[in-house]
Each structure stands twice: as C-alpha cells, then as structure tokens.
Amino acid sequence: MTFLCSAAIQAVEVKDLYQAKVPVNSQAKAERNRALKQALRSVIVKVSGQEAAVDNDVVKQAVAKHQQYLSQYTYERLVSYPTKNGPVKNKLVLQATFDEHKINALFQQAQLSLWGNLRPQVLLWLVEEQGLERSILSSSSRSPLPGIATDYARQRGLPVIMPLMDLTDASQVQTSDIWGRFAEPVRAASERYYPEAIVVIRVSNSSLLPQIPQSEDEQDCILCQENNLVLDWSLLTDKQVFGQRRQSNNAGQLIEQALAEITQTIYQGYAQSPSMDNELLLDVANVDSLQTYMAVSQFLEKLSSVQSVRLVSARGTNRRFSLSLLGGKQALLASLKLNKLLQQHIDPLAEVRPDDVPVFYWGKS
C-alpha cells in the first residue's frame, strides 16, 4: 500500500482494542453474561478486522468460556448512546476489558489473522444529498450520520477523522469534486489532514435512487419508494476501490454496512496472517547509545504482532534483531511503515533479493 504523504504519515495506535461497551437493560447476572459474551465477540471483530472471525469454531468455544479471557468489567450510564436507529438517552452500558495476551493466544490457536494496534488514519468525507441539495458533513453537523459513522468505526478499531469544514475547507473544497469521487481533487482536498486512506461515502434520497420504469404498476412503485435512501462508497489509497451500492430506508444501517466493508478492505493489507514464515530479521541503524538500544527493543516488543525479540548482532550503530512473529512478514513490514520512529531505507538502485534483510532507521522524521 502506497502512502499518501510520506513526509507526514499519520498512523494511530488504537489503545482500546481489547475493550468493548455493550448496552444492557439491568445488572442482573443473566443480562451481564449475555453482555460479556457480546463484548468478547466485539473485541474479536475489532482485533481481527473482520466479522467472520466470530464464526470460527475455536472462537465460539472461547465465547462460551468468556470469563477465562475477562480482565474486568464496569457499568456506566451514558447521557446518550449512539445506535444505527439514532441516539438512546440515559442508557446503561457494560464496559468489559479482556486480557490482551490471552486474546492473541486465542487467535494463534484459532489460526486467525491478527491486525496490529498501529492502524492507518482514515479521512472520511461523508456527503449527504437531500433533494437537490448536497452537503459535506463534519462532526459538528446537526445530522446524526457523523456520530453513527465515527462510533461504529471506533467499535471496529478503525481510526476515522472527518474534515473540519472550516473556512479553509470551505475555500478549497468543491462539493462537486467530493461527490464525483474524482481521485486527484479528493487527494488535494485531503492533504491538510495527512491521511493514510481516504473514504468518500455518499448518502442520497434523490439522484442515486434507481429510476422506476414507466411500465411498473402503482403497487410496485410504492414498494420501490419504501427503500428511499441509497449509499455507495469509495476508498482511495494508492488506487481507488468502489464499493457496492446499497438501498434502504435506514441511513445508520447503510453506513454501518459500508464501514464494515471498508474496514475489511483496509484490513487485508495489514493483517498478520498465520503462517510458518514467522521469523523476521531486520537491521536498525542509528542506534548510538544503550538508551537508544533499549528504546528500540521496547518498541519492537510492544508490537502486537511480535511474540519475542532477540538481538543477533551489533556493528557500529547498526543492530540486527530477530523477531518471532504471530503472523506473516509482509503484513508486519506494512504496519511498520505507519510509524514515525522506524523508517525503512530502500535503495532504488540496489538489486532486490528475497533474502535481503530490511534496514530501518531509528528516530528519523
């Protein structure tokens, strides 16, 4: 995956991957157990990046024994809890935290791909069309759609920001360019946010609706109008991907479906797939002190896809490490490109060989 702005790559460390909030009706034991199972399923989806993970037989057994993975839970009453049908006021929720190491071990046992906690920053352009009027929504818009989108993205572990639509955006961004999903104008409008990926979601109650043939009878026309909203999306990284167009009368449900598909598409480039190829050598240059060496070692050890780190050799300010991985090499190298502390050095004139050890520079901006 090619980055949109190599000078200022924006990546986000998702710190609540192993936490989930579930609305509950009471603090009764049966309701608590139901919520804890749902919370564990939510964590599995968030850590894996794909909904299908909860259908794994090993995961199903783990959900039945959810207490073995639970670290703690608390209750909280929220003034407003966002749902796809709109916010629910004064809602009681259960927040559960699960053990990171046990969840990662579960993924290994289930042979599931593991998405790291360092994830690409996504800029979401959400455009709403009502009749003949189109508007780009921001987090401060009166529409409930931005809240639904950002809350669901948070549940899926996808770092999403929305444009401010301040005076700078107002003077530089053309709604027609965003609506038209023209790649270069969209990139230009997004530059100030330094995203790793750009998403355009269009929600319409007019121009995107399919035209009703004149030959249809009145009853068919009424049925067609029941699903009076259409949503489609596009994802822009080094290439542009267009999603399936969907129709419904529930905008929140449409947005959640779209973000699930978008998360899955992005995840495929970064997930740590289980494989036998789980040992990686890498060189880190610019390690000029014991303090720096300790910082590099701790950085590598904290990567969610790394099981263990071992120093292999030292020459000058270069240190060679052997990493034991929970997943594959290529996915780890892709996720490393998102951080600011380690930057890979690639000589465009050098001949690339399969056994070459990748070289990274520490602390270079």
Summary of the structure (lengths in Angstrom):
residues: 365
radius of gyration: 23.0
end to end distance: 19.8
largest distance: 81.1
contacts: 1102
relative contact order: 0.13
helix: 36%
strand: 29%
